[in-house]
Amino acid sequence: MSELSIKIRIADRDYPMRVEPQDEERLRMAGRLLGERIKEFREQYGIQDKQDLLAMIALSTMADRLKVSKEKDGTDTVLTERLARLDELLSGVVLV
């Protein structure tokens, strides 16, 4: 499959990228969401420096990702335990 040449605008700068067609919309959406976060952080914290804004957004995004990952691990553990218990129960069932 051929790659597309696109530009994503982040903090008033264009970044050229070559992407697979199936990744284009996801990357464009990420660029829009990043623009919204920049505006949000600028208004909420009064930060004007673009590098500072991007650093704060990167930190916040990574913290959110770690939180989601930890929650997912907890959910996986609970599901694994429940499946093991269900397996035990089903092992004791005798079909007639």
Protein Blocks (a to p, Z undefined) as FASTA:
>chain_A
ZZddddddeehiacdddddfklmmmmmmmmmmmmmmmmmmmmmnopablklmmmmmmmmm
mmmmmmmmmmmmmmmmmmmmmmmmmmmmmmmpccZZ
